[in-house]
Amino acid sequence: MNSETTKTYRSRFDPITFFLAAIIGAFLALTLLFFTNNLLVSGITFLIVMALVIAFCLSLRYAIKDHYLCISSVFSSKKINTFQISSLHWIGGIPEITQLSSFSRQRIRIVYGYGEYIDVSPRDTQCFIKSLISINPMIQFQQGAVMQE
């Protein structure tokens, strides 16, 4: 890969995960309504929560530049040296609330450093994986599970 080339991948968006976030936002708004008895405050709270979820979904990107994987969203960013990546694994299920680097049920778990990991969900998963492995051919990839595009 050319050292000046940056490959950027948008995140996969999962409507079911978005629906679960909407339920959490509605629960928060209803709880606030119960305690404050103020419909306007709870409605605005729900709208703010949903705006934050949408902003996160639209801004989440994975960029591979030089030998770094940069994961960025409107709320955070993380830079991982691809030579520290040891393995990639397909995983499924509802994303962990602490893993705000993916908003999909179908994800790739990137294991790097000393047992650290981060879950990502690029739309073009095959190209993303090939890009990482082309930089670091020592990355182990679990091929047992097949991810649906």
Residue frames as a rotation matrix with the C-alpha (Angstrom) as fourth column:
MET 1
0.586 0.811 0.000 0.00
0.811 -0.586 0.000 0.00
0.000 0.000 -1.000 0.00
ASN 2
-0.061 -0.585 0.809 1.36
0.496 -0.721 -0.484 3.42
0.866 0.372 0.334 -0.92
SER 3
-0.555 -0.247 -0.794 2.42
0.831 -0.138 -0.538 5.40
0.023 -0.959 0.282 2.15
GLU 4
-0.971 0.194 -0.139 0.41
-0.183 -0.979 -0.086 8.43
-0.153 -0.059 0.987 1.01
THR 5
-0.497 0.828 -0.259 -2.79
-0.115 0.232 0.966 6.53
0.860 0.510 -0.020 0.36
THR 6
-0.826 0.376 0.421 -5.62
-0.453 0.004 -0.892 6.73
-0.337 -0.927 0.167 2.85
LYS 7
-0.642 0.687 -0.340 -8.43
0.152 0.549 0.822 4.20
0.752 0.476 -0.456 2.56
THR 8
-0.801 0.451 0.394 -11.56
-0.581 -0.424 -0.694 5.27
-0.146 -0.785 0.602 4.38
TYR 9
-0.709 0.596 -0.376 -14.44
0.367 0.768 0.525 2.95
0.602 0.234 -0.763 5.22
ARG 10
-0.312 0.704 0.638 -17.85
-0.782 -0.572 0.249 4.04
0.540 -0.421 0.729 6.45
SER 11
-0.862 0.028 0.506 -19.44
-0.378 0.629 -0.679 2.09
-0.337 -0.777 -0.531 9.26
ARG 12
-0.679 0.690 -0.251 -22.18
0.324 0.588 0.741 -0.44
0.659 0.421 -0.623 8.69
PHE 13
-0.683 0.554 0.476 -25.50
-0.725 -0.592 -0.352 0.77
0.087 -0.585 0.806 10.09
ASP 14
-0.850 0.387 -0.357 -27.82
0.384 0.920 0.083 -1.76
0.360 -0.067 -0.930 11.70
PRO 15
-0.315 0.807 0.499 -31.49
-0.383 -0.589 0.711 -0.69
0.868 0.033 0.495 11.97
ILE 16
0.474 0.500 -0.724 -32.14
0.421 0.594 0.686 -3.15
0.773 -0.631 0.071 14.82
THR 17
-0.328 -0.669 -0.667 -29.36
0.937 -0.137 -0.322 -1.61
0.124 -0.731 0.671 16.92
PHE 18
-0.877 0.088 0.472 -30.73
-0.023 -0.990 0.143 1.84
0.480 0.114 0.870 16.09
PHE 19
0.120 0.992 -0.047 -34.19
-0.128 0.063 0.990 0.65
0.984 -0.113 0.135 17.20
LEU 20
0.286 -0.092 -0.954 -32.73
0.857 0.470 0.211 -0.55
0.429 -0.878 0.213 20.52
ALA 21
-0.800 -0.587 -0.125 -31.10
0.591 -0.732 -0.338 2.87
0.107 -0.344 0.933 20.99
ALA 22
-0.534 0.697 0.479 -34.50
-0.284 -0.681 0.674 4.46
0.796 0.224 0.562 20.33
ILE 23
0.426 0.680 -0.596 -36.08
0.345 0.487 0.802 2.24
0.836 -0.548 -0.027 22.99
ILE 24
-0.188 -0.583 -0.791 -33.38
0.977 -0.026 -0.214 3.29
0.104 -0.812 0.574 25.48
GLY 25
-0.935 -0.132 0.329 -33.99
0.155 -0.987 0.044 6.95
0.319 0.092 0.943 24.57
ALA 26
-0.087 0.982 0.165 -37.74
-0.221 -0.180 0.958 6.50
0.971 0.047 0.233 25.02
PHE 27
0.354 0.152 -0.923 -37.19
0.746 0.549 0.377 4.76
0.564 -0.822 0.081 28.37
LEU 28
-0.647 -0.666 -0.371 -34.99
0.761 -0.541 -0.357 7.64
0.037 -0.513 0.857 29.51
ALA 29
-0.791 0.402 0.461 -37.59
-0.184 -0.875 0.447 10.17
0.584 0.268 0.767 28.39
LEU 30
0.236 0.934 -0.268 -40.43
0.030 0.269 0.963 8.29
0.971 -0.235 0.035 30.12
THR 31
0.041 -0.316 -0.948 -38.38
0.955 0.290 -0.055 7.99
0.292 -0.903 0.314 33.32
LEU 32
-0.918 -0.396 0.009 -37.74
0.385 -0.899 -0.209 11.72
0.091 -0.188 0.978 33.19
LEU 33
-0.408 0.858 0.311 -41.45
-0.270 -0.439 0.857 12.33
0.872 0.266 0.410 32.56
PHE 34
0.313 0.517 -0.797 -42.33
0.555 0.581 0.595 10.21
0.770 -0.629 -0.105 35.59
PHE 35
-0.163 -0.490 -0.856 -40.00
0.986 -0.114 -0.122 12.14
-0.038 -0.864 0.502 37.90
THR 36
-0.936 -0.267 -0.227 -40.49
0.264 -0.963 0.045 15.66
-0.231 -0.018 0.973 36.53
ASN 37
-0.008 0.994 0.111 -44.02
0.744 0.080 -0.663 15.41
-0.668 0.077 -0.740 35.14
ASN 38
0.121 -0.054 -0.991 -42.82
-0.431 -0.902 -0.004 17.70
-0.894 0.428 -0.132 32.33
LEU 39
0.662 0.252 0.706 -43.69
0.432 0.642 -0.634 16.43
-0.613 0.724 0.316 28.85
LEU 40
0.943 -0.320 -0.094 -41.60
-0.287 -0.636 -0.717 19.11
0.169 0.703 -0.691 27.12
VAL 41
0.179 -0.926 0.331 -38.41
-0.937 -0.058 0.345 18.19
-0.300 -0.372 -0.878 29.01
SER 42
0.012 -0.159 0.987 -38.85
-0.087 0.983 0.159 14.47
-0.996 -0.088 -0.002 28.37
GLY 43
0.860 0.337 0.384 -39.64
0.350 0.159 -0.923 15.06
-0.372 0.928 0.019 24.68
ILE 44
0.747 -0.654 -0.121 -36.57
-0.633 -0.645 -0.428 17.24
0.202 0.396 -0.896 24.24
THR 45
0.029 -0.735 0.678 -34.48
-0.738 0.442 0.510 14.62
-0.674 -0.515 -0.530 26.05
PHE 46
0.391 0.196 0.899 -35.67
0.309 0.892 -0.329 11.94
-0.867 0.407 0.288 23.64
LEU 47
0.993 0.007 0.120 -34.90
0.115 -0.346 -0.931 14.16
0.035 0.938 -0.344 20.63
ILE 48
0.463 -0.882 0.087 -31.41
-0.885 -0.456 0.092 14.94
-0.041 -0.119 -0.992 21.95
VAL 49
0.009 -0.431 0.903 -30.64
-0.353 0.843 0.406 11.26
-0.936 -0.322 -0.144 22.56
MET 50
0.601 0.284 0.747 -31.80
0.517 0.575 -0.634 10.35
-0.609 0.768 0.199 19.04
ALA 51
0.945 -0.314 -0.085 -29.84
-0.290 -0.695 -0.658 13.25
0.148 0.647 -0.748 17.50
LEU 52
0.178 -0.924 0.340 -26.69
-0.891 -0.005 0.454 12.03
-0.418 -0.384 -0.824 19.28
VAL 53
0.120 -0.074 0.990 -27.24
0.097 0.993 0.063 8.47
-0.988 0.089 0.126 18.04
ILE 54
0.878 0.254 0.407 -27.76
0.421 -0.002 -0.907 9.69
-0.229 0.967 -0.108 14.46
ALA 55
0.741 -0.665 -0.090 -24.70
-0.669 -0.720 -0.186 11.97
0.059 0.198 -0.978 14.66
PHE 56
0.011 -0.740 0.672 -22.63
-0.601 0.532 0.597 9.04
-0.800 -0.411 -0.438 15.89
CYS 57
0.357 0.209 0.910 -23.87
0.407 0.843 -0.353 6.74
-0.841 0.496 0.216 13.11
LEU 58
0.967 0.098 0.234 -23.24
0.253 -0.381 -0.889 9.27
0.002 0.919 -0.394 10.36
SER 59
0.673 -0.736 0.070 -19.79
-0.732 -0.677 -0.079 10.27
0.105 0.002 -0.994 11.58
LEU 60
0.476 -0.505 0.720 -18.24
-0.286 0.685 0.670 6.87
-0.831 -0.525 0.181 12.36
ARG 61
0.792 -0.329 -0.514 -15.32
-0.526 0.059 -0.849 6.16
0.310 0.942 -0.126 9.99
TYR 62
0.621 -0.691 0.370 -12.41
0.227 0.611 0.759 3.75
-0.750 -0.387 0.536 9.79
ALA 63
0.861 -0.391 -0.326 -9.35
-0.488 -0.455 -0.745 5.04
0.143 0.800 -0.582 7.94
ILE 64
0.636 -0.740 0.216 -6.17
0.583 0.645 0.493 3.15
-0.505 -0.188 0.842 7.12
LYS 65
0.901 -0.426 0.086 -3.25
-0.280 -0.721 -0.634 5.46
0.332 0.547 -0.768 6.47
ASP 66
-0.121 -0.992 0.027 0.38
-0.879 0.094 -0.467 4.38
0.461 -0.080 -0.884 6.35
HIS 67
-0.551 -0.057 -0.833 0.44
0.148 0.975 -0.165 1.65
0.821 -0.214 -0.529 8.98
TYR 68
-0.956 0.289 0.040 -2.25
-0.116 -0.251 -0.961 3.07
-0.268 -0.924 0.273 11.25
LEU 69
-0.360 0.932 0.042 -5.93
0.717 0.247 0.652 2.29
0.598 0.264 -0.757 11.63
CYS 70
-0.992 0.092 0.082 -7.77
-0.121 -0.837 -0.533 5.44
0.019 -0.539 0.842 12.70
ILE 71
-0.330 0.930 -0.160 -11.27
0.863 0.366 0.348 5.01
0.382 -0.023 -0.924 14.11
SER 72
-0.990 -0.064 -0.124 -13.13
0.107 -0.920 -0.377 8.28
-0.090 -0.387 0.918 14.46
SER 73
-0.064 0.990 0.124 -16.59
0.923 0.011 0.385 9.58
0.380 0.139 -0.915 15.24
VAL 74
0.251 0.252 0.935 -18.09
0.049 -0.968 0.247 12.81
0.967 -0.016 -0.255 16.42
PHE 75
0.935 0.224 0.274 -17.41
-0.256 -0.105 0.961 11.73
0.244 -0.969 -0.041 20.03
SER 76
0.540 -0.760 0.363 -13.99
-0.256 0.262 0.930 10.09
-0.802 -0.595 -0.053 19.96
SER 77
0.684 -0.395 -0.614 -11.04
-0.592 0.192 -0.783 8.88
0.427 0.898 -0.103 17.94
LYS 78
0.605 -0.524 0.600 -8.54
-0.222 0.612 0.759 6.07
-0.765 -0.592 0.253 18.31
LYS 79
0.478 -0.567 -0.671 -5.34
-0.831 -0.045 -0.554 5.31
0.284 0.823 -0.492 16.43
ILE 80
0.696 -0.209 0.687 -3.98
-0.199 0.864 0.463 1.75
-0.690 -0.459 0.559 16.29
ASN 81
-0.232 -0.844 -0.483 -0.67
-0.905 0.005 0.426 0.71
-0.357 0.536 -0.765 14.79
THR 82
0.658 0.579 -0.481 -1.53
-0.731 0.646 -0.221 -2.10
0.183 0.497 0.848 12.35
PHE 83
-0.138 -0.778 -0.613 1.70
-0.363 0.616 -0.699 -3.88
0.921 0.126 -0.368 13.25
GLN 84
-0.816 -0.075 0.573 0.28
-0.577 0.151 -0.803 -4.32
-0.026 -0.986 -0.166 16.79
ILE 85
0.279 0.960 -0.036 -2.84
-0.957 0.274 -0.099 -6.09
-0.085 0.062 0.994 15.46
SER 86
-0.695 -0.552 0.460 -2.60
-0.557 0.818 0.141 -9.81
-0.454 -0.158 -0.877 16.17
SER 87
-0.843 0.420 0.336 -5.98
0.510 0.824 0.247 -11.10
-0.173 0.380 -0.909 15.00
LEU 88
-0.645 0.749 -0.152 -9.39
-0.757 -0.600 0.258 -10.40
0.102 0.281 0.954 13.49
HIS 89
-0.902 0.417 0.107 -12.55
0.369 0.877 -0.309 -12.31
-0.223 -0.239 -0.945 14.46
TRP 90
-0.470 0.855 0.221 -16.16
-0.096 -0.298 0.950 -12.18
0.877 0.425 0.222 13.27
ILE 91
-0.907 0.312 -0.284 -18.54
0.360 0.219 -0.907 -11.50
-0.221 -0.924 -0.311 16.14
GLY 92
-0.430 0.840 0.331 -22.26
0.239 -0.248 0.939 -10.91
0.870 0.483 -0.095 16.33
GLY 93
-0.027 0.536 -0.844 -24.90
0.992 0.121 0.044 -9.81
0.126 -0.836 -0.535 18.78
ILE 94
0.881 0.423 0.211 -25.73
0.377 -0.898 0.227 -6.48
0.285 -0.120 -0.951 20.34
PRO 95
0.016 -0.933 0.359 -22.69
0.242 -0.345 -0.907 -4.14
0.970 0.101 0.221 20.60
GLU 96
-0.081 -0.158 -0.984 -21.30
0.995 0.047 -0.089 -3.48
0.060 -0.986 0.153 24.07
ILE 97
0.882 0.469 0.035 -22.21
0.462 -0.878 0.124 -0.05
0.089 -0.093 -0.992 25.39
THR 98
0.512 -0.768 -0.385 -18.53
0.002 -0.447 0.894 0.55
-0.859 -0.459 -0.227 26.16
GLN 99
-0.455 -0.655 0.603 -17.56
0.600 0.275 0.751 -0.25
-0.658 0.704 0.267 22.56
LEU 100
0.564 0.693 -0.449 -18.72
0.152 -0.621 -0.769 2.86
-0.812 0.366 -0.456 20.78
SER 101
-0.476 -0.716 -0.510 -16.76
-0.514 -0.244 0.822 2.08
-0.713 0.654 -0.252 17.64
SER 102
-0.965 0.255 -0.070 -19.47
0.103 0.605 0.790 0.06
0.243 0.754 -0.610 15.97
PHE 103
-0.485 0.871 0.080 -23.22
-0.696 -0.329 -0.639 0.35
-0.530 -0.365 0.765 15.58
SER 104
0.066 0.441 -0.895 -23.98
-0.846 0.500 0.184 -3.00
0.529 0.745 0.406 14.02
ARG 105
0.698 0.227 0.679 -24.68
-0.589 0.723 0.363 -6.53
-0.408 -0.653 0.638 15.19
GLN 106
0.840 -0.477 0.257 -22.18
0.542 0.735 -0.408 -7.93
0.006 0.482 0.876 12.66
ARG 107
0.823 -0.567 0.019 -18.71
-0.558 -0.802 0.215 -6.79
-0.107 -0.188 -0.976 13.64
ILE 108
0.448 -0.808 -0.381 -15.04
0.286 0.534 -0.796 -7.57
0.847 0.248 0.471 13.35
ARG 109
0.969 -0.237 -0.074 -13.14
0.020 -0.224 0.974 -7.77
-0.247 -0.945 -0.213 16.63
ILE 110
0.476 -0.874 0.096 -9.62
-0.089 -0.156 -0.984 -6.41
0.875 0.460 -0.152 16.23
VAL 111
0.910 -0.290 -0.295 -7.24
0.372 0.263 0.890 -7.76
-0.181 -0.920 0.347 18.87
TYR 112
0.456 -0.771 0.444 -4.10
0.136 -0.433 -0.891 -5.66
0.879 0.467 -0.093 19.28
GLY 113
0.052 -0.532 0.845 -1.39
-0.798 -0.530 -0.285 -4.76
0.600 -0.660 -0.452 21.77
TYR 114
-0.919 -0.394 0.016 -1.50
-0.295 0.659 -0.692 -6.80
0.262 -0.640 -0.722 24.95
GLY 115
-0.727 0.676 -0.120 -4.97
0.684 0.700 -0.207 -8.34
-0.056 -0.233 -0.971 24.68
GLU 116
-0.519 0.582 -0.626 -6.80
-0.228 -0.800 -0.555 -5.09
-0.824 -0.145 0.547 23.99
TYR 117
-0.631 0.345 0.695 -9.61
0.760 0.455 0.464 -5.20
-0.156 0.821 -0.549 21.46
ILE 118
-0.553 0.557 -0.620 -12.01
-0.424 -0.828 -0.366 -2.98
-0.717 0.061 0.694 19.59
ASP 119
-0.195 0.591 0.783 -15.05
0.700 0.643 -0.312 -3.92
-0.687 0.487 -0.539 17.52
VAL 120
-0.665 -0.016 -0.747 -15.56
-0.434 -0.806 0.403 -2.35
-0.608 0.592 0.528 14.10
SER 121
0.029 0.726 0.687 -18.22
0.509 0.581 -0.635 -2.74
-0.860 0.368 -0.353 11.43
PRO 122
-0.654 -0.304 -0.692 -17.02
-0.380 -0.660 0.648 -1.40
-0.654 0.687 0.316 8.08
ARG 123
0.440 0.861 -0.254 -19.50
-0.644 0.105 -0.758 -1.61
-0.626 0.497 0.601 5.21
ASP 124
0.657 -0.303 -0.690 -16.94
-0.542 0.446 -0.712 -3.11
0.523 0.842 0.129 2.84
THR 125
0.760 -0.295 0.579 -15.61
-0.467 0.373 0.802 -5.74
-0.453 -0.880 0.145 5.23
GLN 126
0.763 -0.475 0.438 -13.66
0.593 0.784 -0.183 -7.79
-0.256 0.400 0.880 2.70
CYS 127
0.484 -0.585 0.651 -11.73
0.340 -0.559 -0.756 -4.79
0.806 0.587 -0.072 1.37
PHE 128
0.653 -0.192 0.732 -11.13
-0.673 -0.590 0.446 -3.56
0.346 -0.784 -0.515 4.93
ILE 129
0.802 -0.335 0.494 -9.67
-0.094 0.746 0.659 -6.92
-0.590 -0.575 0.567 5.99
LYS 130
0.642 -0.573 0.510 -7.53
0.758 0.377 -0.532 -7.16
0.113 0.728 0.676 2.84
SER 131
0.571 -0.418 0.706 -6.19
-0.112 -0.892 -0.438 -3.64
0.813 0.171 -0.556 3.45
LEU 132
0.689 -0.299 0.660 -5.13
-0.713 -0.120 0.691 -4.50
-0.128 -0.947 -0.296 7.01
ILE 133
0.718 -0.398 0.571 -3.55
0.223 0.908 0.353 -7.81
-0.660 -0.126 0.741 6.02
SER 134
0.725 -0.481 0.492 -1.72
0.524 -0.078 -0.848 -6.20
0.446 0.873 0.196 3.09
ILE 135
0.471 -0.554 0.686 0.05
-0.605 -0.769 -0.206 -3.93
0.642 -0.318 -0.698 5.60
ASN 136
-0.294 -0.517 0.804 0.56
-0.935 0.331 -0.130 -6.60
-0.199 -0.790 -0.581 8.27
PRO 137
0.020 0.301 -0.954 0.51
-0.637 0.739 0.220 -10.14
0.770 0.603 0.206 6.83
MET 138
-0.875 -0.392 -0.285 1.08
-0.029 0.629 -0.777 -11.54
0.484 -0.671 -0.561 10.34
ILE 139
-0.447 0.795 0.411 -2.55
-0.881 -0.310 -0.358 -10.78
-0.157 -0.522 0.838 11.30
GLN 140
-0.965 0.225 0.137 -4.41
0.225 0.974 -0.014 -14.01
-0.136 0.017 -0.991 12.06
PHE 141
-0.551 0.817 -0.171 -7.91
-0.828 -0.510 0.233 -14.08
0.103 0.270 0.957 10.59
GLN 142
-0.583 0.461 0.669 -10.70
-0.077 0.788 -0.611 -16.39
-0.809 -0.407 -0.424 11.76
GLN 143
-0.784 0.245 -0.570 -12.22
-0.609 -0.130 0.782 -17.77
0.118 0.961 0.251 8.57
GLY 144
-0.914 0.403 0.035 -14.72
0.380 0.884 -0.272 -20.17
-0.141 -0.235 -0.962 10.18
ALA 145
-0.014 0.953 -0.303 -17.64
0.579 -0.240 -0.779 -17.79
-0.815 -0.186 -0.549 10.31
VAL 146
-0.594 -0.096 0.799 -18.93
0.776 -0.331 0.537 -16.04
0.213 0.939 0.271 7.24
MET 147
-0.523 0.401 -0.752 -20.16
0.215 -0.792 -0.571 -12.49
-0.825 -0.461 0.328 7.49
GLN 148
0.143 0.672 0.726 -23.06
0.960 0.084 -0.266 -11.50
-0.240 0.735 -0.634 5.29
GLU 149
-0.878 -0.478 0.030 -22.44
0.463 -0.830 0.312 -8.40
-0.124 0.288 0.949 3.20
